[in-house]
């Protein structure tokens, strides 16, 4: 059971209602994570805006979802692992690609570099080296794309922390965390 109320559009504040309506329209339902975050209209607007901005960024949706599952596994976030595995499949990733991404791996060298970087940022709490950034450049990422990878990391840290801290109930098909 969630440690924080799960807001519905009917009992949401006037400021949260239009954002929840957009989320419902995008998903065909209102995922529990958004219902939890809706306790703060500012946090909800910030998170939804970040998803929208990154969704129209330079990195494709598949890579964004692969980054998300790698970070979710690092943070033991069942909710984000399940949600982003489903979204990754919708973005064209195979089950095998999503399982590899969960482990921070990919057969594609450019994707592998992005996942390695994202996992390194999380594990080392952003204390990365010039070599870590250089590896992304060598893989073909420009500085704007590198910053966008970091934005994906930051957004996913927020969502992981929300779901883990508040024990948000899963409403996507469960995916098993890797044994560590």
N, C-alpha and C positions, 0 to 999 in steps of 0.2 A: 504494500500500500504506500502511496506517495506520502512523503513527509511534508508536502506543501499542497495546497488546494489546486485542483485541476479546473481551471476556469472554463466555462462554456460561453458561447457567444451571447446567450441569454442573460448570464449574470456578470459578464465582463463590463468593465468601465466603458464609458462612452469613447474614450481615447483608444481602447484596445479593440473595440468591436469592428471597425473597418479593416484593421490589420488581420484579425482572425477571419473575417469574411474573405479576404484575399488568399489567405493560407488554405482555407476550406476549398475555395475555387481551384487552387493549384493542385491540391492532393485528392479532391473528391471527398475528403474527410478532414478533421482537424487532429493531427497527431498529438499525442499526450505531451510531448516535449513542449510544443508551442502553447498548449493549455497551461502548463506549469509556468512558463516564462510570462504568460499574459497577466500574472499577478502584478507585474510592473509594465505598464504601457511603454515606458521609455526603453526598457530592456527588450521588449518584444519588437518594437520598431527598429531598434538597432540591429538585432539579430536578423530579422526578416530583410532589412535593407542590405546587410552584409551578404546574405545568401543571394539576393538579387544582383548585387554588384559583381560578385564573383561568378555568378552564373552567366553574366554577359562579358566576362573578362577574356583574356587571351588564351588561358588554359582551357582545354576541352573538358566537358562534363565528366567523361570517363576518368581522366587523371584526377580531377577534383574528388571523385568518389573513392578512387584508389588511395589517395592521401588520407581521406577521412577514415577508411577502415584500418589503415596502418596505425593511425593515431588512436583510434578507438581501442584497438587491441593493446596498445601500450598502456592505456589508462584504465583497462578493464571495464570499458563502457559497453555493456551488453546492448543498450538501447541504440547507440550510434552505430555499433557494428551491424546490428540487424537492419536498421534503416538505410545505411549507406551501401550495404551489400545489395539490398533490393533496388536502390536507386542506381547503383553501378551496373546492375544487370539491364535496367531500362536504358542506360546510357551506352549499351553495346558491349560491355565487358562480359567475358565468359565466367562461368563459375570458377574455373581454374585460375583465371586472371585475378578474380577477387580474392580467392584463397591465398594466392601468392602475395598479393598486395597487403593482406592482413599480416603477413609475416615480413612486410617491408621489402618485398622482392618482386621482380618482373623479368621476363625474358627479353623485353625491349630495353636496350641500354639507357635510353633517355628517361623512360619511366622509372627504371631502377635507380637512376641517379636522383630523381626527384623524391622517391620514397625513402631512399637512404638519408637524404638531407632532412626530410620531415621527421623521421624517426630520431636522427641525431639531435635535432633541435629539441625534441621532447625529452629525450633521455638526458641530455646535457643542460637542460633548462636554458637554452639559447646561447650557451657558452661555446659557440662554434669557432672554427678557425678560418683563416684565409683559404686554406686548402679545401675546406668544405664548400665554400662558395666557388672556388676555382673548379672543383669537380662538376658543378652544375654548368658553368660556362663551357667547360670542355665537352660536356654532353650536348651542348647546343642551346642552352637557355640564355636569353638576354637578361639584363638587369631588371627590366620591368616584370618579366616572367618569374624571376627569382623572388622579387618582392611579393608577387601574387601567390607563390607557393607559401611564403611566410604568412600571408593573410589567411590562406586556407588553414594553416597550422593554428593560428590564433583563434579563428572562428571555431574550429573543432575542439580546441582546448576548452573554450567556454561551454559548448554544448555537452561535451563529455562531463565536465564538472557539474553542470546543472543536473544531468541525468543520474550521475553516481551519487552526488551529495543528497539529492532529494528523492532518490529511489523511484524515479518516474516509471510507471508500469509500461511494459513492452506492448506495443500494438503493431509490430511488424513481425514477420516470421523469424524465430530465434535462430541465431548463428552462434556456434560454439566458439568461445575465446580459446586461443592457443594455450597450451600448458607451458608455463614458464619455469 
